[in-house]
Amino acid sequence: MTTNSKNTLQKFLNLADVQINGSRPWDIQIKNESVYEKFFSGGSVALGETYMQGLWDCQSLDALFYKILKAKLNKKVSFSLKEKMLILKARLFNLQTRKGSLRVAKQHYDLPSDFYMSFLDPYNQYTCGYFKNTTKLNQAQENKLNLICKKLYLNSHDKVLDIGCGWGGFAKFAAKKYGCSVTGITISKEQAKYAKKFTQGLPVKIEIKDYRDLKGSFDKILICGMIEHVGHKNYRTIMEIVRKILSDRGLFLLHTLGASDSKSTLDTWLSKYIFPNSCVPTLEKICESVDGLFVMEDWHNFGAYYDQTLMAWFANFDRNWHKFSNQYNPAFYRMFKYYFLMCAGSFRARKNNLWQIVFSRNGVPGGYQSFR
């Protein structure tokens, strides 16, 4: 049975020019032959779990996933029964209720902040950098922050809301560089604790709050890397809330992952181990959610830069792992390595995008002038 499974897998991998136990950096090295059956019965979850367990390896995971996704092998393999049930559950039920939304915060974002700071930039940005005219992560993230501020036309009189403020990086940058006042909300206790210290002494307020509880009025609103955790069944709700609290002449910028395929789903291993109850927005779902609420002023795709961002994060993570090796086991290291490099390969293959979309409440008089 193992021989048959191995042969079947090799025929499949031939479509992406990947060899089992080959000599090239993207070739798969099998350490335990039990993986063949597990691959076919468990799908994406089993592929990731067996890597975490050290049952197979690859010198260049990012190149492996680039080749697999570029050859669209993910569309040529059937989902396992367990994966089908997970996907069906996500489509039928609202997994991002108040309680459901807390799962990703507790599992992922509430890890100790010093762990994240070991691979992020000085503004602790956990979203795609803007690598225009630079190859350096720190500069790319400042470029991204400045790009957001310019697209929002920030000024010192603005009252700004950052929905899903993370560790306070945007709030600090906007308050320091543009002189505006910023309110940041997050549902992660660890992020809020860090962000309050990080933005101390600036006109910044950090709150632990669900977006469904937002009130007040703001001149500019940012959602950066947060709507992926909202779920498509709640997109309309969050957009209606943003419209309600955005001033008449205000601007709203949405920075989000975007699926190239309208039928795309979040990888089931990623959904289990990294971002539970999350999904990648599609063009269709975003457009449906804002229909009749906003004027879409600008749509910018720089998803190719996420490959560079993820590779830089992994390089920092790998270099600083020794600081955490006594705190976390080898499976945790392999989990994050797999996450960074698999995602890098997916953006390199252009399976996913990164969109910055600017909306106005009633249309910018005379037209909106964007930045690149």
TORZAZA-514405 format. One line per 10 residues: number of its first residue (from 1); their letters; for each residue x, y, z of C-alpha. Coordinates in steps of 0.25 Angstrom, whole numbers, always signed. Layout:
REM residues N
NUM	A	X,Y,Z | ... $
This chain:
REM residues 372
1	MTTNSKNTLQ	+0,+0,+0 | +11,+10,+4 | +18,+7,-10 | +5,+10,-17 | +3,+23,-9 | +17,+27,-12 | +16,+25,-27 | +3,+32,-27 | +9,+44,-20 | +21,+44,-29 $
11	KFLNLADVQI	+12,+45,-41 | +4,+56,-35 | +17,+64,-31 | +23,+62,-45 | +13,+72,-50 | +20,+83,-41 | +34,+77,-44 | +36,+72,-30 | +43,+59,-27 | +42,+51,-14 $
21	NGSRPWDIQI	+56,+50,-8 | +62,+58,-19 | +74,+67,-19 | +68,+80,-22 | +64,+90,-11 | +49,+89,-13 | +49,+74,-13 | +42,+67,-2 | +51,+58,+7 | +43,+47,+14 $
31	KNESVYEKFF	+47,+43,+28 | +36,+33,+31 | +28,+25,+20 | +15,+26,+28 | +13,+40,+23 | +9,+35,+9 | -4,+29,+15 | -6,+41,+24 | -5,+51,+12 | -16,+44,+5 $
41	SGGSVALGET	-25,+43,+16 | -23,+56,+24 | -20,+66,+13 | -14,+80,+16 | -15,+78,+31 | -8,+65,+30 | +3,+71,+21 | +6,+82,+32 | +4,+73,+44 | +14,+62,+38 $
51	YMQGLWDCQS	+24,+74,+35 | +23,+79,+50 | +25,+65,+54 | +38,+64,+46 | +33,+52,+37 | +37,+60,+25 | +46,+72,+21 | +50,+81,+10 | +62,+90,+9 | +53,+101,+3 $
61	LDALFYKILK	+38,+101,+7 | +35,+114,+0 | +40,+109,-13 | +33,+96,-11 | +19,+103,-9 | +22,+113,-20 | +23,+101,-30 | +11,+93,-24 | +2,+106,-25 | +8,+111,-38 $
71	AKLNKKVSFS	+4,+97,-44 | -9,+98,-37 | -8,+85,-30 | -17,+90,-19 | -28,+90,-29 | -25,+76,-34 | -26,+68,-21 | -39,+65,-14 | -41,+70,+0 | -42,+60,+11 $
81	LKEKMLILKA	-55,+57,+18 | -50,+65,+30 | -46,+77,+22 | -59,+77,+14 | -67,+77,+28 | -58,+89,+33 | -61,+97,+20 | -75,+94,+20 | -76,+98,+34 | -69,+111,+31 $
91	RLFNLQTRKG	-79,+114,+20 | -92,+111,+27 | -89,+116,+41 | -84,+129,+47 | -71,+125,+53 | -67,+139,+56 | -78,+143,+67 | -73,+150,+79 | -68,+137,+86 | -63,+131,+73 $
101	SLRVAKQHYD	-55,+143,+70 | -47,+142,+83 | -41,+128,+78 | -31,+134,+69 | -27,+145,+79 | -25,+134,+90 | -18,+124,+81 | -9,+133,+73 | -9,+148,+77 | -8,+146,+92 $
111	LPSDFYMSFL	+5,+139,+90 | +16,+147,+98 | +19,+160,+91 | +34,+159,+92 | +32,+147,+83 | +26,+155,+72 | +36,+166,+74 | +47,+156,+71 | +43,+156,+56 | +35,+169,+54 $
121	DPYNQYTCGY	+40,+183,+51 | +41,+194,+61 | +27,+198,+58 | +23,+184,+60 | +15,+182,+47 | +9,+169,+45 | +4,+172,+31 | +10,+173,+18 | +21,+183,+16 | +23,+193,+4 $
131	FKNTTKLNQA	+36,+189,-2 | +36,+201,-12 | +50,+205,-14 | +56,+197,-3 | +59,+182,+1 | +59,+185,+16 | +47,+181,+25 | +48,+192,+34 | +48,+203,+23 | +37,+195,+16 $
141	QENKLNLICK	+28,+195,+28 | +30,+210,+30 | +27,+212,+15 | +14,+204,+17 | +10,+213,+29 | +13,+226,+22 | +5,+221,+10 | -7,+218,+19 | -6,+232,+25 | -4,+239,+12 $
151	KLYLNSHDKV	-16,+231,+6 | -24,+235,+18 | -20,+250,+16 | -16,+250,+31 | -14,+263,+38 | -13,+268,+52 | -28,+272,+53 | -32,+257,+50 | -39,+248,+60 | -34,+234,+55 $
161	LDIGCGWGGF	-39,+220,+58 | -31,+208,+57 | -40,+195,+57 | -31,+184,+60 | -19,+192,+65 | -9,+181,+68 | +3,+185,+77 | +0,+200,+74 | +10,+202,+62 | +1,+210,+53 $
171	AKFAAKKYGC	-5,+218,+65 | +9,+222,+69 | +14,+225,+55 | +1,+234,+52 | +1,+241,+65 | +17,+244,+64 | +18,+247,+49 | +4,+254,+46 | +0,+259,+60 | -14,+253,+60 $
181	SVTGITISKE	-21,+247,+72 | -23,+232,+70 | -32,+222,+77 | -28,+207,+75 | -37,+195,+78 | -33,+180,+79 | -39,+168,+86 | -25,+163,+90 | -21,+165,+104 | -6,+164,+101 $
191	QAKYAKKFTQ	-7,+173,+89 | -14,+184,+97 | -4,+183,+109 | +8,+185,+100 | +1,+196,+91 | -2,+204,+103 | +12,+204,+107 | +17,+206,+93 | +9,+218,+91 | +10,+225,+104 $
201	GLPVKIEIKD	+12,+240,+104 | +5,+241,+91 | -10,+245,+88 | -13,+231,+87 | -24,+223,+94 | -24,+207,+93 | -36,+199,+97 | -40,+185,+98 | -53,+185,+90 | -61,+177,+80 $
211	YRDLKGSFDK	-63,+185,+67 | -78,+182,+69 | -78,+192,+82 | -72,+204,+74 | -79,+217,+76 | -75,+232,+73 | -70,+239,+61 | -57,+239,+54 | -50,+246,+43 | -42,+235,+38 $
221	ILICGMIEHV	-43,+220,+40 | -33,+209,+37 | -35,+194,+37 | -22,+187,+34 | -20,+172,+35 | -33,+170,+43 | -44,+168,+34 | -39,+154,+31 | -44,+150,+45 | -57,+156,+43 $
231	GHKNYRTIME	-63,+146,+34 | -72,+148,+22 | -85,+147,+29 | -81,+159,+37 | -75,+168,+26 | -88,+176,+24 | -89,+178,+39 | -75,+184,+41 | -77,+192,+29 | -90,+198,+34 $
241	IVRKILSDRG	-83,+201,+47 | -71,+208,+40 | -81,+217,+32 | -89,+220,+44 | -77,+226,+51 | -69,+232,+40 | -71,+247,+38 | -78,+252,+25 | -65,+256,+19 | -57,+245,+25 $
251	LFLLHTLGAS	-48,+234,+18 | -47,+219,+22 | -36,+210,+17 | -37,+195,+17 | -23,+188,+17 | -26,+173,+15 | -22,+160,+9 | -30,+156,-4 | -33,+143,-11 | -30,+142,-26 $
261	DSKSTLDTWL	-41,+131,-27 | -55,+134,-22 | -56,+120,-17 | -44,+120,-10 | -43,+116,+5 | -33,+118,+16 | -23,+106,+16 | -29,+96,+26 | -16,+95,+34 | -14,+110,+35 $
271	SKYIFPNSCV	-28,+111,+40 | -26,+100,+51 | -12,+104,+56 | -10,+119,+52 | -23,+127,+49 | -35,+119,+54 | -48,+124,+50 | -42,+133,+39 | -44,+134,+24 | -38,+142,+12 $
281	PTLEKICESV	-47,+152,+7 | -51,+151,-8 | -54,+163,-18 | -69,+158,-18 | -71,+158,-3 | -64,+172,-1 | -72,+178,-12 | -85,+172,-6 | -82,+177,+8 | -80,+192,+4 $
291	DGLFVMEDWH	-91,+193,-7 | -99,+206,-5 | -91,+210,+8 | -78,+216,+2 | -72,+221,-11 | -59,+213,-14 | -49,+223,-17 | -36,+215,-19 | -32,+200,-20 | -17,+196,-19 $
301	NFGAYYDQTL	-11,+182,-20 | +3,+180,-15 | +2,+166,-11 | +15,+162,-18 | +22,+169,-6 | +16,+159,+4 | +26,+149,-1 | +38,+158,+3 | +31,+162,+16 | +29,+147,+20 $
311	MAWFANFDRN	+43,+143,+16 | +48,+155,+25 | +40,+151,+36 | +45,+136,+35 | +59,+141,+35 | +57,+149,+47 | +50,+138,+54 | +60,+127,+51 | +72,+137,+55 | +65,+139,+69 $
321	WHKFSNQYNP	+60,+125,+71 | +70,+122,+81 | +64,+132,+91 | +51,+124,+91 | +56,+110,+89 | +55,+107,+104 | +41,+113,+104 | +35,+105,+92 | +37,+91,+87 | +43,+88,+73 $
331	AFYRMFKYYF	+29,+86,+67 | +25,+100,+70 | +38,+105,+63 | +34,+96,+51 | +20,+101,+52 | +24,+115,+50 | +34,+112,+39 | +24,+105,+31 | +14,+116,+33 | +24,+127,+28 $
341	LMCAGSFRAR	+29,+119,+17 | +16,+113,+12 | +10,+127,+11 | +22,+133,+4 | +21,+122,-6 | +6,+125,-8 | +8,+140,-10 | +20,+137,-20 | +10,+129,-28 | +0,+140,-27 $
351	KNNLWQIVFS	-10,+131,-21 | -13,+142,-11 | -13,+157,-12 | -11,+169,-3 | -21,+180,-5 | -22,+194,+0 | -36,+200,-3 | -40,+214,+0 | -54,+218,+3 | -61,+231,+5 $
361	RNGVPGGYQS	-75,+233,+11 | -81,+242,+0 | -70,+243,-10 | -58,+253,-10 | -62,+266,-16 | -55,+268,-29 | -49,+253,-28 | -39,+246,-20 | -24,+247,-23 | -17,+234,-18 $
371	FR	-2,+231,-15 | +7,+219,-19 $
